[in-house]
Amino acid sequence: GSAAPGDSGGPIYLFHEGQFWQIGTVIGGVEAPPPAYDPRVPDYGIINIFTPVAAFAEWLKSEMAYRASYSLAGDTAWSDRAAWIDQLGRQEVPDNVAGSFEGRGALGRFYGVRIAKAGTVTLDMNATIDDLVIGGAAARLVIDEGRELTVNAGSLLVQGELHLSGRLGTDRMVATGGILAGTGVLSSHYGILNLGAMFVSGEAGSTGGLQLHGDYTQGPHGMLVVPLENGQAGTLLVSGVAELDGSLLLQTGTGIVDTEATYGIVSSGGLQGTFAAISSDLDFYSPIVSYSSNDAFAHYQRNLVTFADRARNNNEAEVAAALEGTDPQGDLYRGILNSRIGTTGSALASLSAQPYADTGTTLLRQSLRLGEGALTKRNR
């Protein structure tokens, strides 16, 4: 058994330490004479003339079509070649170029992008790459509105942030950590898997949310944050099936929150599961989530926390007691009631610091009424 016609140029592998290693390419072969012939071995493929790969290793590396391209530190634009470096020290803008077999042929370029250094890379062009990894705690990729990044294979978010106002299309999206935020469109043929990241559906000054084209699965360690801005929610829109677990945080904007309204949290082509943990940044209201076959909704319910629970000293406790006796529809009462977690004590302190705040309940109530306007502004 020797090499057969048509074998020339094919790979030769050596099985070593549990792995196959390509050691050469076939030129030809000569059948081994008896007694070396072993009938237990198929009489085909005895190769003894080949080109050794090791002799051309450096040339192969330089001509390899696939290039791992790493972002450099600092705030840069995607189109700036000085922002990137590959495994051989070359600086090229990551954007796939198809090869050609016409004439002498043309070598293609296919990029795997790794964003790990501290800084922000802003996509300022439409680009196509093979795969994407965001893996640095201080690394950030921004895809602005009107821009599109196409990833032929998978995308992985490990750390850092992907801020999406434009479009990202990928074969598969897996997020094990970091933050994915914005109001853009994320399309994934094989679905979007949130295993431990924070998905923020919306951004300050906008009433829209993230649009996910494909199925969305949120695991036990995943989190969805839905901002409430100007009385509307940044609803997460999922074209496919949304499978829920993990946690939900409702994040309010500035000013008075409409606690009587019902907010759309998730809208999908089919809803499965529920959030395991639900929270809000409001001190005196807790969100209640309900589910339908396709959607998840939230509304607020007054919890059991009292103003006095947030008092840190006697003066603040006296203010808290006086507040309980004021008009629940008044600006001051509603302003305190809409306090964000961690801010109520400061609000009570600002009122108790007035010169006559400890002279009696009657004067205190008067001072509270006089202070309504200032406190409302402070809470916005």
URPE-V113373 format. One record per helix or strand. SS is the DSSP state (H for helix, E for strand). FROM is the first residue (numbers start at 1). TO is the last residue. If there is no record, write none. Layout:
ss: (SS | SS)
from: (FROM | FROM)
to: (TO | TO)
//
This chain:
ss: (E | E | E | H | E | E | H | E | E | E | E | E | E | E | E | E | E | E | E | E | E | E | E | E | E | E | E | E | E | E | E | E | E | E | E | E | H | H | H | E | H | H | H)
from: (11 | 19 | 49 | 53 | 66 | 76 | 81 | 84 | 97 | 100 | 106 | 109 | 119 | 127 | 131 | 139 | 148 | 161 | 167 | 179 | 185 | 192 | 198 | 211 | 216 | 223 | 232 | 236 | 241 | 247 | 262 | 270 | 277 | 282 | 285 | 295 | 308 | 314 | 331 | 340 | 344 | 361 | 372)
to: (16 | 28 | 52 | 63 | 71 | 77 | 83 | 86 | 97 | 100 | 106 | 115 | 123 | 129 | 134 | 143 | 157 | 164 | 175 | 182 | 188 | 194 | 202 | 213 | 218 | 229 | 233 | 238 | 244 | 252 | 267 | 273 | 280 | 282 | 291 | 302 | 310 | 324 | 337 | 340 | 352 | 370 | 378)
//
